[in-house]
Amino acid sequence: MKSLIIEHLKNHSSSWSLGAFGALGEFSQDQHEPLLVAPDEQLTIATARGGIRVDQLDQVVPIAYETIRRHRDHWGQAVAFCLPEAIAKMSNRKVITELGADDNSILAEHRQHVIFDLGLATPYVNVCVRTADNDLISALRAVAGTSILAPECSAFRHILHHHPHRIFISRLARLEVYQPIGVDKSPEGPHTHVLPKLLAAGLHHAANTPIPQGMISGLMLYPENPCFDLLGNEYAFKKASFDTFQALLTQYGLPGYLHEKERLLTAWQQHIDADSYPEPADRLGRLAARIALRQAFQMHRDCPRLKPWRQRFDRPEKQGAA
């Protein structure tokens, strides 16, 4: 697992995230972007725009999975580095709280800066900001002990004005974002999202993310997608990227998902009629069927036998569902 993390920290085509449903930090790097910290056995990378550090891998379970995308022929793919729920718990603060100097920052130059937990009540990730700006420190101290989500709280306004570092911390990793907050749209590279309406759902991850009950992701890896880049721009199907992730899926995927993909593709390859194929038994199986057919289409676009299978198991009106 350590070698897998190092490999993808070094790969500019991979990206990462850490957070909860409604509060997320994301990290990526450009191909020739200078590194302030290069990935090695310390499992750390940093650029002028942000950084990641993996602090421990004890009891971590990697879970590889695929998800539906709205584009008719695409899918998402990820590896969730998970901990059992009881071990994954963090501070779960519900009010803005000053934590003092950030002794655990990725870069030494930030260790005297002051860090504040935003108190977003996310049980498995501490969402924080860090700053050396005295005006912002004073403003956040003035609202410490109150909820940042309260209508009268001015913290978000001050944060948007001063653009402090955003820090996301789980039991296994830390993700830091240094570049300014995007106002009209998210900037390229490391950035963050805090969406109060989604936070109100009280979820750690989206409901259509197939992470088993009782497991919590402490860091997410997104290897290069074979159909589109980090900005969502479509390109010609990359078979090598597809094969690389399928190997991860074989090693770390959920057995029921893998079984259904193999069952459906075997039936299609054996010229079994789509209408006679037994419907997958559960939601995970239906997801596997849809994605297996999208992947078969990318590799066999001219095969007419795919059409009835896709019409039955991946109908256009189901886009966005799982």
C-alpha positions as a printed Julia matrix, in Angstrom:
322×3 Matrix{Float64}:
   0.0     0.0     0.0
   2.87    2.36    0.77
   4.33    1.9    -2.7
   0.89    2.56   -4.22
   0.63    5.89   -2.4
   4.16    6.94   -3.36
   3.54    5.99   -7.0
   0.46    8.21   -7.23
   1.91   11.1    -5.23
   4.57   11.21   -7.94
   2.02   10.98  -10.77
   0.71   14.37  -11.91
  -2.24   12.62  -13.59
  -3.56   11.4   -10.22
  -5.48   13.58   -7.78
  -6.51   13.32   -4.12
  -9.18   14.49   -1.72
  -9.87   14.48    1.99
 -13.03   15.57    3.75
 -16.72   14.85    4.19
 -19.91   15.29    2.16
 -20.13   19.08    1.91
 -16.6    19.89    3.11
 -13.78   18.72    0.89
 -10.14   19.53    0.21
  -8.65   18.48   -3.15
  -5.03   18.22   -4.28
  -3.5    17.86   -7.72
  -0.29   19.02   -9.39
   0.76   20.1   -12.86
   3.24   18.02  -14.83
   6.2    20.36  -14.41
   5.14   22.11  -11.2
   8.1    22.6    -8.81
   7.89   20.5    -5.63
   8.65   21.98   -2.23
   8.57   18.47   -0.79
   9.07   15.48   -3.09
   7.26   12.21   -2.28
   9.41    9.5    -0.69
   9.11    7.06    2.21
   7.63    9.9     4.31
   4.52    9.88    2.07
   4.49   13.66    1.73
   4.23   16.03   -1.22
   3.94   19.82   -1.33
   3.88   22.5    -3.99
   3.4    26.26   -3.69
  -0.36   25.61   -4.0
  -0.88   22.83   -1.44
   0.27   19.53   -0.03
  -0.6    16.08    1.35
   0.97   14.03    4.1
  -0.04   10.47    5.02
   0.65   10.11    8.71
  -0.11    6.45    9.38
  -1.32    3.3     7.61
  -2.13    1.04   10.58
  -5.46   -0.78   10.05
  -6.04    1.08    6.77
  -8.12   -0.86    4.23
  -7.9     0.29    0.57
 -11.21   -0.01   -1.29
 -11.16    0.51   -5.06
 -14.46    1.33   -6.75
 -16.08    2.83   -9.83
 -19.0     5.25  -10.1
 -21.48    6.42  -12.73
 -20.9     9.72  -14.48
 -23.58   11.78  -16.21
 -21.78   11.46  -19.56
 -23.32    8.53  -21.39
 -20.01    6.7   -21.94
 -17.96    7.65  -18.87
 -17.4     6.43  -15.32
 -15.43    7.58  -12.31
 -12.81    5.58  -10.42
 -11.18    5.94   -7.03
  -9.37    4.21   -4.19
 -10.65    5.03   -0.69
  -8.13    4.49    2.1
 -10.48    3.52    4.93
 -10.42    2.94    8.67
 -13.02    1.26   10.86
 -15.53    3.85   12.01
 -14.55    3.67   15.69
 -10.88    4.32   14.9
 -11.6     7.04   12.32
 -13.33    9.42   14.74
 -11.9    12.91   15.07
 -12.73   15.86   17.34
 -16.21   16.54   15.91
 -16.14   20.13   17.18
 -19.34   22.1    16.65
 -18.02   25.62   17.26
 -15.05   27.65   16.03
 -12.08   26.7    18.2
  -8.56   28.12   18.31
  -5.96   25.31   18.43
  -2.8    27.43   18.77
   0.32   27.16   16.65
   0.15   24.52   13.91
   3.04   22.33   15.07
   2.0    19.58   12.63
   2.02   21.63    9.43
   3.51   20.01    6.33
   5.98   22.85    5.78
   8.15   24.07    8.67
   7.56   27.7     7.71
   3.9    27.41    8.76
   4.42   25.94   12.23
   4.11   29.24   14.06
   0.9    30.16   12.22
  -2.35   29.93   14.19
  -4.85   27.19   13.3
  -8.6    27.29   13.97
 -11.02   24.36   13.76
 -14.1    25.69   11.94
 -16.42   23.49   14.02
 -18.33   21.96   11.1
 -19.41   18.93   13.18
 -17.81   16.48   10.75
 -17.06   13.44   12.94
 -14.22   11.97   10.87
 -12.35   15.04    9.62
 -11.23   18.26   11.28
 -11.8    21.16    8.86
  -9.53   24.07    9.78
  -8.01   27.32    8.58
  -4.49   28.53    9.35
  -3.15   32.07    9.21
  -0.45   34.49   10.32
  -2.68   37.47    9.51
  -3.32   39.34   12.77
  -6.57   40.86   11.5
  -8.0    37.45   10.65
  -6.72   35.94   13.91
  -8.52   38.69   15.84
 -11.71   38.25   13.81
 -11.79   34.5    14.38
 -11.0    34.86   18.07
 -13.96   37.22   18.33
 -16.35   34.49   17.09
 -14.66   31.52   18.79
 -17.16   29.38   20.64
 -19.93   30.04   18.13
 -21.14   28.03   15.15
 -19.75   29.16   11.82
 -23.05   28.04   10.27
 -25.11   30.41   12.41
 -26.64   33.21   10.28
 -25.11   35.93   12.45
 -21.56   34.49   12.36
 -19.13   36.61   10.35
 -16.36   34.0    10.07
 -17.02   32.99    6.46
 -16.97   36.64    5.38
 -13.56   37.18    7.03
 -12.17   33.93    5.61
 -13.25   34.84    2.07
 -11.61   38.23    2.47
  -8.26   36.99    3.86
  -7.85   33.62    2.04
  -6.13   31.65    4.83
  -4.71   28.17    4.28
  -7.39   25.48    4.5
  -6.42   22.33    6.39
  -8.27   18.99    6.33
  -7.12   16.39    8.87
  -8.19   12.76    9.27
  -6.78    9.94   11.39
  -4.5     8.89    8.56
  -3.67   12.02    6.55
  -3.55   15.79    6.27
  -4.35   17.86    3.16
  -3.41   21.55    2.99
  -4.46   24.15    0.4
  -2.44   27.37    0.15
  -3.74   29.12   -2.95
  -6.62   31.65   -2.71
 -10.22   30.54   -2.39
 -12.11   30.48   -5.67
 -15.02   32.93   -5.57
 -16.86   32.41   -8.86
 -15.39   28.97   -9.63
 -12.86   26.57   -8.16
  -9.26   27.27   -9.2
  -7.22   24.64  -10.98
  -5.02   22.58   -8.68
  -5.52   22.35   -4.91
  -8.82   23.86   -3.76
 -11.59   23.41   -1.23
 -15.38   23.25   -1.01
 -17.51   24.02    2.04
 -21.23   23.71    1.23
 -23.51   24.13    4.26
 -26.57   22.63    2.54
 -24.7    19.39    1.87
 -23.16   19.38    5.35
 -26.68   19.44    6.78
 -27.19   15.91    5.43
 -24.72   14.63    8.03
 -23.02   12.2     5.61
 -19.34   11.38    5.39
 -19.53   10.47    1.71
 -22.17   10.61   -1.03
 -24.83    7.92   -0.81
 -23.81    6.43   -4.18
 -20.2     5.87   -3.06
 -19.9     2.1    -2.51
 -17.85    2.16    0.71
 -19.05   -0.62    3.06
 -20.97    0.31    6.17
 -18.71    0.71    9.19
 -15.75    1.95    7.14
 -14.71    5.59    6.8
 -12.43    7.03    4.11
  -9.54    9.06    5.52
  -8.04    9.87    2.11
  -9.2     9.42   -1.48
  -7.04    8.7    -4.51
  -8.24    9.28   -8.08
  -5.89    7.6   -10.58
  -5.88    8.89  -14.14
  -9.25    8.28  -15.76
  -9.08    6.61  -19.2
 -11.76    8.92  -20.66
 -11.21   12.45  -19.31
  -8.63   14.65  -17.59
  -8.7    16.36  -14.18
 -10.74   19.24  -15.6
 -13.32   16.91  -17.12
 -12.1    17.36  -20.7
 -12.71   14.26  -22.8
  -9.86   12.61  -24.71
  -9.34    9.41  -26.7
  -9.73    6.29  -24.58
  -6.48    5.44  -22.75
  -6.28    1.65  -22.54
  -3.14    1.74  -20.37
  -4.89    3.88  -17.72
  -7.89    1.57  -17.87
  -5.75   -1.52  -17.36
  -3.86    0.09  -14.48
  -7.02    0.81  -12.53
  -8.6    -2.56  -13.33
  -5.59   -4.17  -11.67
  -6.25   -2.05   -8.56
  -9.92   -2.98   -8.73
  -9.05   -6.68   -8.88
  -6.83   -6.29   -5.81
  -8.94   -3.92   -3.71
 -12.48   -3.98   -5.18
 -15.62   -5.32   -3.51
 -16.11   -9.02   -4.37
 -19.8    -8.65   -5.27
 -19.03   -5.83   -7.68
 -16.21   -7.73   -9.36
 -18.38  -10.86   -9.66
 -21.22   -9.01  -11.41
 -18.91   -7.3   -13.89
 -17.36  -10.64  -14.8
 -20.75  -12.38  -14.99
 -22.22   -9.79  -17.35
 -19.21   -9.5   -19.63
 -18.95  -13.29  -19.89
 -22.62  -13.49  -20.92
 -22.18  -10.75  -23.51
 -19.01  -12.36  -24.91
 -20.86  -15.69  -25.19
 -23.57  -14.05  -27.33
 -26.28  -14.56  -24.7
 -29.37  -12.5   -25.45
 -29.64   -9.42  -23.23
 -33.34  -10.02  -22.51
 -32.6   -13.46  -21.08
 -29.84  -12.25  -18.74
 -30.95  -12.3   -15.07
 -31.26   -8.81  -13.55
 -28.49   -8.04  -11.0
 -29.72   -8.75   -7.47
 -28.83   -5.47   -5.75
 -27.79   -1.85   -6.24
 -24.08   -2.69   -6.33
 -24.71   -5.29   -9.01
 -26.73   -2.85  -11.11
 -23.89   -0.33  -10.84
 -21.42   -3.0   -11.95
 -23.56   -3.89  -14.96
 -23.84   -0.29  -16.13
 -20.14    0.4   -15.82
 -19.1    -2.91  -17.39
 -21.15   -2.02  -20.47
 -19.69    1.5   -20.69
 -16.2     0.02  -20.53
 -17.08   -2.58  -23.16
 -18.34    0.23  -25.4
 -15.05    2.15  -25.07
 -13.15   -0.93  -26.27
 -15.7    -2.28  -28.81
 -17.49    0.79  -30.16
 -18.45   -0.88  -33.44
 -19.95   -4.01  -31.9
 -23.73   -4.01  -32.62
 -24.4    -6.6   -29.91
 -23.74   -3.98  -27.21
 -26.77   -1.87  -28.08
 -29.5    -4.15  -26.65
 -27.45   -4.7   -23.51
 -27.04   -0.98  -22.94
 -30.7    -0.33  -23.7
 -31.69   -2.77  -21.0
 -29.11   -2.13  -18.28
 -27.83    1.43  -18.91
 -30.75    3.37  -20.3
 -30.19    7.13  -20.86
 -33.04    8.09  -18.53
 -31.09    6.58  -15.62
 -28.19    9.01  -15.98
 -26.98   10.32  -12.62
 -28.47    7.39  -10.72
 -26.51    4.51   -9.3
